[in-house]
Amino acid sequence: TTIDFMKSDSVGYIAVTIPEALSIYQTRRLVDDLHTFGIDLDMLIVNNIVKAEKGCNFCAKRRTMQEKYISEISEKFSGTIIKKISLLQYEIKGINRIREITRILFA
């Protein structure tokens, strides 16, 4: 059945979130729904983390706000592998960009 396949050792579940309240709430709901089927989340990717650039007031404020949510993510999903990705200046499109993200996440 589909549920048996979803629980198989050959299937892994990775969720992607951003460090903002609504996204964390939605991710928590997703994980809870997976748990109702006996499925665990294997990894959580926190995407679009702003770097605190020197001289960029917007970046500093944004990063301060995100740090609160990054801490919340670490607490709420403490049993899960958490990987963080900074906000990139380009869209992840094409095989070369996907390989780059793969190296960041799985190196």
C-alpha positions in Angstrom: 0.0 0.0 0.0 1.0 3.6 -0.2 1.4 4.0 3.5 3.7 0.9 3.6 5.8 2.5 0.9 5.9 5.8 2.8 7.2 4.0 5.9 9.9 2.0 4.0 13.6 2.4 4.8 14.2 3.5 1.2 12.1 6.7 1.7 13.3 9.7 3.6 11.5 12.9 4.5 13.1 16.3 4.3 11.2 19.5 5.0 12.2 23.0 4.1 11.3 26.0 6.2 12.3 29.6 6.6 13.0 31.4 10.0 9.6 33.1 10.3 6.6 32.3 12.6 4.1 31.2 10.0 6.5 28.9 8.2 7.6 27.3 11.5 3.9 26.8 12.4 3.2 25.1 9.0 6.3 22.9 9.4 5.2 21.8 12.9 1.8 20.8 11.4 3.4 18.9 8.6 5.6 17.0 11.1 2.6 16.2 13.3 0.7 14.9 10.3 3.6 12.7 9.3 3.7 11.4 12.9 0.0 10.3 12.7 1.2 7.8 10.0 4.2 6.7 12.0 6.6 8.7 9.8 9.6 10.6 11.1 11.2 13.7 9.6 14.8 12.9 8.6 16.0 16.4 8.1 14.8 20.0 8.3 16.4 22.6 6.1 16.2 26.2 7.2 16.4 28.3 4.1 16.9 32.0 3.3 18.9 32.9 6.3 20.2 36.5 6.0 23.8 37.2 6.7 24.4 40.2 9.0 26.4 42.3 6.4 28.5 45.1 7.8 26.9 48.4 7.1 23.5 47.0 6.1 21.0 48.0 8.7 18.2 46.1 7.0 20.3 42.9 7.0 21.2 43.3 10.7 17.6 43.8 11.8 16.4 40.9 9.6 19.2 38.6 11.0 18.3 39.6 14.6 14.6 38.7 13.9 15.6 35.4 12.3 17.9 34.4 15.1 14.9 34.2 17.4 13.2 31.9 15.0 16.3 29.8 14.4 16.5 29.2 18.1 12.8 28.2 18.2 13.3 25.8 15.3 16.3 24.2 17.1 14.1 23.7 20.2 10.9 22.5 18.4 12.7 20.1 16.2 15.6 19.0 18.5 15.5 15.4 17.5 15.9 16.2 13.8 19.0 16.9 11.8 18.8 20.7 11.0 20.8 22.2 8.1 20.9 25.9 7.4 21.3 27.7 4.1 21.9 31.4 3.7 19.8 33.6 1.5 21.4 33.3 -2.0 21.6 36.0 -4.6 20.2 33.7 -7.2 17.4 31.2 -7.7 18.2 27.5 -7.4 17.5 26.4 -11.0 19.4 24.0 -13.1 21.7 21.1 -12.4 24.7 23.1 -11.4 22.8 25.1 -8.8 21.3 21.9 -7.5 24.7 20.3 -7.2 25.9 23.4 -5.3 23.1 23.1 -2.8 23.7 19.4 -2.5 27.3 20.0 -1.5 26.2 22.6 1.1 23.7 20.2 2.6 25.4 16.9 2.4 29.2 17.6 2.4 
